[in-house]
Amino acid sequence: MTATQMFYAHMISIAVATSMVLVGWRSRLAGRLFFVLLFLWASQVNLRMALTNPGVYLGYAPLAIPVYRDFILGFFAAHITAIVATIAAGQLAIALLIAGSGRAVEFGLAGAIFFLIAIAPLGVGAGFPTTLIMAWAAGVLLTSAYPMSLPSDLLHWWRGDAGRRRPGPHSSRRAGRHFA
Protein backbone atom coordinates (compact mmCIF):
# COMPACT_ATOMS: atom_id res chain seq x y z
CA MET A 1 0.00 0.00 0.00
CA THR A 2 1.41 3.39 -0.98
CA ALA A 3 1.64 6.34 1.40
CA THR A 4 -1.20 8.05 -0.47
CA GLN A 5 -3.42 4.98 -0.20
CA MET A 6 -2.63 4.72 3.53
CA PHE A 7 -3.51 8.38 3.99
CA TYR A 8 -6.87 7.97 2.29
CA ALA A 9 -7.60 4.75 4.19
CA HIS A 10 -6.76 6.55 7.44
CA MET A 11 -9.04 9.49 6.60
CA ILE A 12 -11.86 7.13 5.63
CA SER A 13 -11.48 5.20 8.90
CA ILE A 14 -11.68 8.45 10.89
CA ALA A 15 -14.78 9.47 8.93
CA VAL A 16 -16.39 6.07 9.57
CA ALA A 17 -15.59 6.29 13.29
CA THR A 18 -17.01 9.80 13.50
CA SER A 19 -20.15 8.67 11.71
CA MET A 20 -20.45 5.84 14.26
CA VAL A 21 -20.63 8.46 17.03
CA LEU A 22 -23.27 10.45 15.13
CA VAL A 23 -25.27 7.36 14.20
CA GLY A 24 -25.13 6.13 17.81
CA TRP A 25 -26.61 9.42 19.00
CA ARG A 26 -29.33 9.32 16.37
CA SER A 27 -30.21 5.62 16.45
CA ARG A 28 -29.11 3.24 19.16
CA LEU A 29 -30.30 0.37 16.97
CA ALA A 30 -28.11 1.35 14.01
CA GLY A 31 -25.16 2.16 16.26
CA ARG A 32 -25.44 -1.21 17.97
CA LEU A 33 -25.72 -2.99 14.62
CA PHE A 34 -22.56 -1.25 13.37
CA PHE A 35 -20.61 -2.43 16.42
CA VAL A 36 -21.81 -6.00 16.06
CA LEU A 37 -20.85 -6.02 12.38
CA LEU A 38 -17.49 -4.34 13.10
CA PHE A 39 -16.50 -6.88 15.76
CA LEU A 40 -17.79 -9.86 13.74
CA TRP A 41 -15.76 -8.66 10.76
CA ALA A 42 -12.63 -8.02 12.87
CA SER A 43 -12.94 -11.40 14.54
CA GLN A 44 -13.03 -13.39 11.31
CA VAL A 45 -10.27 -11.30 9.67
CA ASN A 46 -7.98 -11.72 12.68
CA LEU A 47 -8.65 -15.45 13.00
CA ARG A 48 -8.09 -16.01 9.28
CA MET A 49 -4.86 -13.98 9.29
CA ALA A 50 -3.62 -15.65 12.49
CA LEU A 51 -4.01 -19.05 10.82
CA THR A 52 -2.80 -18.20 7.32
CA ASN A 53 -0.35 -15.30 7.59
CA PRO A 54 0.53 -14.56 11.23
CA GLY A 55 3.73 -12.70 10.36
CA VAL A 56 1.70 -9.77 9.03
CA TYR A 57 1.06 -8.67 12.63
CA LEU A 58 4.76 -7.95 13.12
CA GLY A 59 4.26 -5.01 10.75
CA TYR A 60 2.53 -3.14 13.57
CA ALA A 61 5.75 -2.95 15.61
CA PRO A 62 7.36 0.09 13.93
CA LEU A 63 4.09 2.04 14.24
CA ALA A 64 3.48 1.29 17.92
CA ILE A 65 4.62 3.05 21.07
CA PRO A 66 7.87 1.58 22.49
CA VAL A 67 6.33 -0.73 25.11
CA TYR A 68 3.93 -2.20 22.55
CA ARG A 69 6.74 -2.46 19.97
CA ASP A 70 8.91 -4.38 22.45
CA PHE A 71 6.02 -6.73 23.24
CA ILE A 72 5.25 -7.32 19.54
CA LEU A 73 8.88 -8.08 18.69
CA GLY A 74 9.35 -10.21 21.81
CA PHE A 75 6.73 -12.47 23.37
CA PHE A 76 4.08 -11.77 20.75
CA ALA A 77 6.39 -12.71 17.85
CA ALA A 78 6.88 -16.16 19.35
CA HIS A 79 3.13 -16.74 19.94
CA ILE A 80 1.32 -14.79 17.22
CA THR A 81 -1.27 -17.38 16.25
CA ALA A 82 -2.33 -18.17 19.81
CA ILE A 83 -2.52 -14.52 20.86
CA VAL A 84 -4.36 -13.28 17.77
CA ALA A 85 -6.76 -16.25 17.83
CA THR A 86 -7.55 -15.37 21.46
CA ILE A 87 -8.11 -11.74 20.45
CA ALA A 88 -10.42 -12.91 17.65
CA ALA A 89 -12.40 -15.00 20.17
CA GLY A 90 -12.68 -11.92 22.38
CA GLN A 91 -13.91 -9.86 19.44
CA LEU A 92 -16.52 -12.51 18.67
CA ALA A 93 -17.61 -12.49 22.33
CA ILE A 94 -17.94 -8.68 22.21
CA ALA A 95 -20.12 -8.90 19.08
CA LEU A 96 -22.35 -11.57 20.62
CA LEU A 97 -22.72 -9.66 23.89
CA ILE A 98 -23.65 -6.44 22.08
CA ALA A 99 -26.22 -8.41 20.07
CA GLY A 100 -27.76 -9.71 23.32
CA SER A 101 -29.96 -7.87 25.78
CA GLY A 102 -29.78 -6.28 29.21
CA ARG A 103 -26.49 -6.43 31.09
CA ALA A 104 -24.88 -8.50 28.33
CA VAL A 105 -24.98 -5.47 26.03
CA GLU A 106 -23.39 -3.31 28.72
CA PHE A 107 -20.58 -5.85 29.17
CA GLY A 108 -20.10 -6.07 25.40
CA LEU A 109 -19.93 -2.29 24.98
CA ALA A 110 -17.55 -2.00 27.94
CA GLY A 111 -15.43 -4.73 26.34
CA ALA A 112 -15.47 -2.83 23.04
CA ILE A 113 -14.35 0.35 24.79
CA PHE A 114 -11.55 -1.47 26.62
CA PHE A 115 -10.38 -3.23 23.45
CA LEU A 116 -10.46 -0.09 21.30
CA ILE A 117 -8.50 1.92 23.86
CA ALA A 118 -6.03 -0.95 24.35
CA ILE A 119 -5.12 -1.03 20.65
CA ALA A 120 -4.78 2.76 20.32
CA PRO A 121 -1.03 2.60 21.23
CA LEU A 122 -0.51 0.60 18.02
CA GLY A 123 -0.69 4.03 16.40
CA VAL A 124 -1.66 4.47 12.78
CA GLY A 125 -1.38 0.70 12.32
CA ALA A 126 -4.64 0.46 14.27
CA GLY A 127 -5.96 3.63 12.66
CA PHE A 128 -5.22 5.99 15.55
CA PRO A 129 -7.24 8.06 16.51
CA THR A 130 -10.02 6.01 14.92
CA THR A 131 -10.12 3.50 17.76
CA LEU A 132 -10.56 6.24 20.36
CA ILE A 133 -13.41 7.78 18.37
CA MET A 134 -15.04 4.34 18.11
CA ALA A 135 -14.61 3.91 21.87
CA TRP A 136 -16.48 7.19 22.27
CA ALA A 137 -19.24 5.84 20.01
CA ALA A 138 -19.52 2.74 22.20
CA GLY A 139 -19.73 5.03 25.23
CA VAL A 140 -22.64 6.87 23.62
CA LEU A 141 -24.44 3.54 23.21
CA LEU A 142 -23.62 2.55 26.78
CA THR A 143 -25.91 5.31 28.08
CA SER A 144 -29.03 3.40 26.98
CA ALA A 145 -30.81 0.33 28.25
CA TYR A 146 -31.27 -2.65 25.96
CA PRO A 147 -34.21 -4.76 27.11
CA MET A 148 -34.34 -6.61 23.79
CA SER A 149 -31.73 -8.47 21.77
CA LEU A 150 -30.50 -6.93 18.55
CA PRO A 151 -32.38 -9.47 16.39
CA SER A 152 -35.60 -8.64 18.26
CA ASP A 153 -34.98 -4.90 17.93
CA LEU A 154 -34.30 -5.33 14.21
CA LEU A 155 -37.51 -7.31 13.83
CA HIS A 156 -39.46 -4.53 15.59
CA TRP A 157 -37.83 -1.97 13.33
CA TRP A 158 -38.63 -4.06 10.23
CA ARG A 159 -42.28 -4.31 11.30
CA GLY A 160 -42.41 -0.58 11.85
CA ASP A 161 -42.93 -0.55 15.61
CA ALA A 162 -39.41 0.56 16.62
CA GLY A 163 -39.34 3.31 19.18
CA ARG A 164 -42.40 2.17 21.08
CA ARG A 165 -41.79 1.59 24.76
CA ARG A 166 -40.85 -1.99 25.35
CA PRO A 167 -40.93 -3.42 28.84
CA GLY A 168 -37.80 -5.06 30.10
CA PRO A 169 -35.48 -5.48 33.04
CA HIS A 170 -33.82 -2.10 32.45
CA SER A 171 -36.74 -0.14 31.07
CA SER A 172 -37.04 2.19 34.06
CA ARG A 173 -33.30 2.79 34.23
CA ARG A 174 -32.15 5.49 31.86
CA ALA A 175 -35.60 5.43 30.29
CA GLY A 176 -35.27 8.99 29.04
CA ARG A 177 -32.23 8.05 26.97
CA HIS A 178 -33.65 5.05 25.06
CA PHE A 179 -33.91 5.54 21.33
CA ALA A 180 -34.86 3.08 18.65
C-alpha positions as CSV (number, residue, x, y, z in Angstrom):
1,M,0.0,0.0,0.0
2,T,1.4,3.4,-1.0
3,A,1.6,6.3,1.4
4,T,-1.2,8.1,-0.5
5,Q,-3.4,5.0,-0.2
6,M,-2.6,4.7,3.5
7,F,-3.5,8.4,4.0
8,Y,-6.9,8.0,2.3
9,A,-7.6,4.8,4.2
10,H,-6.8,6.6,7.4
11,M,-9.0,9.5,6.6
12,I,-11.9,7.1,5.6
13,S,-11.5,5.2,8.9
14,I,-11.7,8.5,10.9
15,A,-14.8,9.5,8.9
16,V,-16.4,6.1,9.6
17,A,-15.6,6.3,13.3
18,T,-17.0,9.8,13.5
19,S,-20.1,8.7,11.7
20,M,-20.5,5.8,14.3
21,V,-20.6,8.5,17.0
22,L,-23.3,10.4,15.1
23,V,-25.3,7.4,14.2
24,G,-25.1,6.1,17.8
25,W,-26.6,9.4,19.0
26,R,-29.3,9.3,16.4
27,S,-30.2,5.6,16.4
28,R,-29.1,3.2,19.2
29,L,-30.3,0.4,17.0
30,A,-28.1,1.4,14.0
31,G,-25.2,2.2,16.3
32,R,-25.4,-1.2,18.0
33,L,-25.7,-3.0,14.6
34,F,-22.6,-1.3,13.4
35,F,-20.6,-2.4,16.4
36,V,-21.8,-6.0,16.1
37,L,-20.9,-6.0,12.4
38,L,-17.5,-4.3,13.1
39,F,-16.5,-6.9,15.8
40,L,-17.8,-9.9,13.7
41,W,-15.8,-8.7,10.8
42,A,-12.6,-8.0,12.9
43,S,-12.9,-11.4,14.5
44,Q,-13.0,-13.4,11.3
45,V,-10.3,-11.3,9.7
46,N,-8.0,-11.7,12.7
47,L,-8.6,-15.4,13.0
48,R,-8.1,-16.0,9.3
49,M,-4.9,-14.0,9.3
50,A,-3.6,-15.7,12.5
51,L,-4.0,-19.0,10.8
52,T,-2.8,-18.2,7.3
53,N,-0.4,-15.3,7.6
54,P,0.5,-14.6,11.2
55,G,3.7,-12.7,10.4
56,V,1.7,-9.8,9.0
57,Y,1.1,-8.7,12.6
58,L,4.8,-7.9,13.1
59,G,4.3,-5.0,10.7
60,Y,2.5,-3.1,13.6
61,A,5.8,-2.9,15.6
62,P,7.4,0.1,13.9
63,L,4.1,2.0,14.2
64,A,3.5,1.3,17.9
65,I,4.6,3.1,21.1
66,P,7.9,1.6,22.5
67,V,6.3,-0.7,25.1
68,Y,3.9,-2.2,22.5
69,R,6.7,-2.5,20.0
70,D,8.9,-4.4,22.4
71,F,6.0,-6.7,23.2
72,I,5.3,-7.3,19.5
73,L,8.9,-8.1,18.7
74,G,9.4,-10.2,21.8
75,F,6.7,-12.5,23.4
76,F,4.1,-11.8,20.8
77,A,6.4,-12.7,17.9
78,A,6.9,-16.2,19.4
79,H,3.1,-16.7,19.9
80,I,1.3,-14.8,17.2
81,T,-1.3,-17.4,16.2
82,A,-2.3,-18.2,19.8
83,I,-2.5,-14.5,20.9
84,V,-4.4,-13.3,17.8
85,A,-6.8,-16.3,17.8
86,T,-7.5,-15.4,21.5
87,I,-8.1,-11.7,20.4
88,A,-10.4,-12.9,17.7
89,A,-12.4,-15.0,20.2
90,G,-12.7,-11.9,22.4
91,Q,-13.9,-9.9,19.4
92,L,-16.5,-12.5,18.7
93,A,-17.6,-12.5,22.3
94,I,-17.9,-8.7,22.2
95,A,-20.1,-8.9,19.1
96,L,-22.3,-11.6,20.6
97,L,-22.7,-9.7,23.9
98,I,-23.6,-6.4,22.1
99,A,-26.2,-8.4,20.1
100,G,-27.8,-9.7,23.3
101,S,-30.0,-7.9,25.8
102,G,-29.8,-6.3,29.2
103,R,-26.5,-6.4,31.1
104,A,-24.9,-8.5,28.3
105,V,-25.0,-5.5,26.0
106,E,-23.4,-3.3,28.7
107,F,-20.6,-5.9,29.2
108,G,-20.1,-6.1,25.4
109,L,-19.9,-2.3,25.0
110,A,-17.6,-2.0,27.9
111,G,-15.4,-4.7,26.3
112,A,-15.5,-2.8,23.0
113,I,-14.3,0.4,24.8
114,F,-11.6,-1.5,26.6
115,F,-10.4,-3.2,23.4
116,L,-10.5,-0.1,21.3
117,I,-8.5,1.9,23.9
118,A,-6.0,-1.0,24.3
119,I,-5.1,-1.0,20.6
120,A,-4.8,2.8,20.3
121,P,-1.0,2.6,21.2
122,L,-0.5,0.6,18.0
123,G,-0.7,4.0,16.4
124,V,-1.7,4.5,12.8
125,G,-1.4,0.7,12.3
126,A,-4.6,0.5,14.3
127,G,-6.0,3.6,12.7
128,F,-5.2,6.0,15.6
129,P,-7.2,8.1,16.5
130,T,-10.0,6.0,14.9
131,T,-10.1,3.5,17.8
132,L,-10.6,6.2,20.4
133,I,-13.4,7.8,18.4
134,M,-15.0,4.3,18.1
135,A,-14.6,3.9,21.9
136,W,-16.5,7.2,22.3
137,A,-19.2,5.8,20.0
138,A,-19.5,2.7,22.2
139,G,-19.7,5.0,25.2
140,V,-22.6,6.9,23.6
141,L,-24.4,3.5,23.2
142,L,-23.6,2.6,26.8
143,T,-25.9,5.3,28.1
144,S,-29.0,3.4,27.0
145,A,-30.8,0.3,28.2
146,Y,-31.3,-2.7,26.0
147,P,-34.2,-4.8,27.1
148,M,-34.3,-6.6,23.8
149,S,-31.7,-8.5,21.8
150,L,-30.5,-6.9,18.6
151,P,-32.4,-9.5,16.4
152,S,-35.6,-8.6,18.3
153,D,-35.0,-4.9,17.9
154,L,-34.3,-5.3,14.2
155,L,-37.5,-7.3,13.8
156,H,-39.5,-4.5,15.6
157,W,-37.8,-2.0,13.3
158,W,-38.6,-4.1,10.2
159,R,-42.3,-4.3,11.3
160,G,-42.4,-0.6,11.9
161,D,-42.9,-0.5,15.6
162,A,-39.4,0.6,16.6
163,G,-39.3,3.3,19.2
164,R,-42.4,2.2,21.1
165,R,-41.8,1.6,24.8
166,R,-40.8,-2.0,25.3
167,P,-40.9,-3.4,28.8
168,G,-37.8,-5.1,30.1
169,P,-35.5,-5.5,33.0
170,H,-33.8,-2.1,32.5
171,S,-36.7,-0.1,31.1
172,S,-37.0,2.2,34.1
173,R,-33.3,2.8,34.2
174,R,-32.2,5.5,31.9
175,A,-35.6,5.4,30.3
176,G,-35.3,9.0,29.0
177,R,-32.2,8.1,27.0
178,H,-33.7,5.1,25.1
179,F,-33.9,5.5,21.3
180,A,-34.9,3.1,18.6
